[in-house]
Amino acid sequence: MKTINAGYTIIDRFTVGEQGFAVGESKTAPSPYVTWQYRAADPEHFFWGHYFNEKTAAYEDYRKRIDDEVRDLAENARSRQYDETGNLCQLDKRRDEPVR
C-alpha cells in the first residue's frame, strides 16, 4: 500500500533513531519533489517539508537530513554525562516538531 501525503506519493523513507525522513513525488505539484521529517512513533505524520523541482536535488537533501541526524545522535551519545553516583545524566536535545 502506497502512502500519500498532501498529494505526494512517498517514494522512499528511512528511520534514524526516533526520527525518520521521506521523499515524496507529485506529477501535478508546482514543485514535484519533497523531503519531509517524521517521528518513528508516528510515521504517517510528516512535517518540515523541503520542496524541489529536481529529483536529484530532493535525494541530496534526503541523504543530508539522514546524515545530519546520524551525526546528531553520535554527538548526543558522546555528550552523555554521569552524576556523582554514576547515574547517566543527559540534557534533552530533542528537536520537537512545530506546534500545530
C-alpha positions as CSV (number, residue, x, y, z in Angstrom):
1,M,0.0,0.0,0.0
2,K,1.5,3.3,-1.0
3,T,1.5,6.3,1.3
4,I,0.3,9.7,0.1
5,N,0.7,12.9,2.0
6,A,-0.5,16.3,0.7
7,G,-0.8,14.9,-2.8
8,Y,2.7,13.5,-2.8
9,T,3.4,9.8,-3.1
10,I,6.1,8.7,-0.7
11,I,8.7,7.0,-2.8
12,D,11.4,6.5,-0.2
13,R,11.8,6.6,3.6
14,F,14.4,6.0,6.2
15,T,14.3,6.0,10.0
16,V,17.2,7.0,12.2
17,G,16.6,6.6,15.9
18,E,13.4,8.3,16.8
19,Q,13.3,10.4,13.6
20,G,12.5,9.5,10.0
21,F,12.8,11.1,6.6
22,A,10.8,10.6,3.5
23,V,10.9,11.6,-0.2
24,G,7.6,12.4,-1.9
25,E,6.8,12.8,-5.6
26,S,3.8,14.5,-7.3
27,K,3.2,14.7,-11.0
28,T,0.9,17.7,-10.6
29,A,2.5,19.9,-7.9
30,P,4.5,23.0,-8.8
31,S,7.5,21.5,-7.0
32,P,7.2,17.8,-7.9
33,Y,9.6,16.5,-5.2
34,V,9.7,17.0,-1.4
35,T,11.5,15.7,1.6
36,W,9.8,15.5,5.0
37,Q,10.7,14.6,8.5
38,Y,8.5,12.3,10.7
39,R,8.7,10.7,14.1
40,A,9.3,7.0,14.1
41,A,6.4,6.6,16.6
42,D,4.1,8.3,14.1
43,P,5.3,7.6,10.6
44,E,2.3,8.9,8.8
45,H,2.6,12.5,10.3
46,F,5.0,14.4,8.1
47,F,6.5,17.9,8.9
48,W,9.3,20.3,8.0
49,G,9.0,19.8,4.2
50,H,11.7,20.9,1.8
51,Y,10.4,21.3,-1.8
52,F,12.4,20.7,-5.1
53,N,12.0,20.8,-8.8
54,E,14.6,18.1,-9.5
55,K,14.6,14.5,-8.1
56,T,18.4,14.5,-7.7
57,A,18.2,17.7,-5.5
58,A,15.5,16.1,-3.4
59,Y,17.6,12.9,-2.9
60,E,20.7,15.1,-2.0
61,D,18.6,16.8,0.7
62,Y,17.2,13.5,1.9
63,R,20.7,12.0,2.3
64,K,21.9,15.2,4.0
65,R,19.0,15.1,6.5
66,I,19.7,11.5,7.3
67,D,23.4,12.1,7.7
68,D,22.8,15.1,10.0
69,E,20.5,13.0,12.2
70,V,23.1,10.3,12.4
71,R,25.7,12.9,13.4
72,D,23.4,14.4,16.0
73,L,22.8,11.0,17.5
74,A,26.5,10.3,17.7
75,E,27.2,13.7,19.3
76,N,24.5,13.2,21.8
77,A,25.9,9.7,22.7
78,R,29.4,11.3,23.2
79,S,27.9,14.1,25.4
80,R,26.4,11.8,28.0
81,Q,27.5,12.7,31.4
82,Y,27.3,10.8,34.7
83,D,26.4,12.3,38.1
84,E,28.4,11.7,41.3
85,T,26.5,8.4,41.9
86,G,27.3,7.1,38.5
87,N,23.8,7.6,37.1
88,L,23.5,8.7,33.5
89,C,22.6,12.4,33.1
90,Q,21.9,13.7,29.7
91,L,20.5,17.0,28.5
92,D,17.4,16.7,26.4
93,K,18.4,17.8,22.9
94,R,15.3,16.7,21.0
95,R,14.1,18.9,18.2
96,D,10.4,18.9,18.6
97,E,8.1,19.2,15.6
98,P,6.3,22.6,15.0
99,V,3.2,23.1,17.1
100,R,0.1,22.6,15.1
